[in-house]
């Protein structure tokens, strides 16, 4: 009987500790407008990304959103289908500082997620922002036929290159049906059929209501966010308060054995 109790205490303690670490980071909640950063990546034309939006959506401005704001570590999340008007402010890194003479804005639809990583611009969590001080990063599908080649201002003569890479931006959640160019094309709205092993959700115009907004696929399927922040040895130090809690938890179980 004693052996059984000790074994039970051990298993429950280990389970508790691992759950603490797996779910230490919650999804990021963000206001309807604010500041963020913008990067860009290559998305093939007609490619079906994480949300499962239709291939035709790639013919219009789209973007991936940083994972912890996207709301899922895989497949679809609450950000899928949302439209944001984003406005360029200035490059995150430029010496001397670069301030564009024209204001560039574009409305994008979120169709993909930018995975959480140790470094990079999509590594913000609810515990802290990126190196640029923001909690959201939009990864614009660019170059794209839907976006002018000169969308990003530059001064190649001064800096020796055209692409600054990362921009500070402002964003505003907007209606896809009135502000996104793809709304004029029915085939660009919605998702591909849910089947063939794919889990999809891409509302035409999500408002945050449960009837028109995607849930978190990873939450619904018990998949925790990948909050790995180091490629070093998996060994780690357990905070003292956890050790104390587990000790008290174990004693309470033993008293009833």
Secondary structure, DSSP 4 states (H G I P E B T S, - for coil): -HHHHHHHHHHHHHHHHHHHHHTSSPPPP--SEEEEEEEEE---TT---TT-B-GGGGGS-EEEEEHHHHT-SSS--TTTT-EEEEEEEEESS-SS----SS--EEEEEEEEEE---SSSSS--BTTB--TTS-S-EEEEE-S-TTS-TT-S---HHHHS-S----EEEEEEEE-HHHH-GGGG-GGGSSB--S-TT------SS--S-TTTS---HHHHTT--------SS-S--PPPHHHHHHHHHHHHHHHHT-
